[in-house]
Amino acid sequence: MPGRVLKVSGVKALVDFDGVRREVRVDLVNAKIGDYVIVHTGYAIEKLDRKEAEETLRILRRLI
């Protein structure tokens, strides 16, 4: 599930996953506030285009 970066502090970021907030490491990507990321085992591993991330979230919400 894509998450939106809310805050960046060094190598850590606060990421919102559709209402659930988690602290993740952003060592592997150059994430900034407002970016969407894919996270695996606590690390952001990929940045997503905003439009792609929002479409993915829309689809996932319909499935739940």
Summary of the structure (lengths in Angstrom):
residues: 64
radius of gyration: 11.0
end to end distance: 12.6
largest distance: 35.2
contacts: 177
relative contact order: 0.24
helix: 22%
strand: 47%
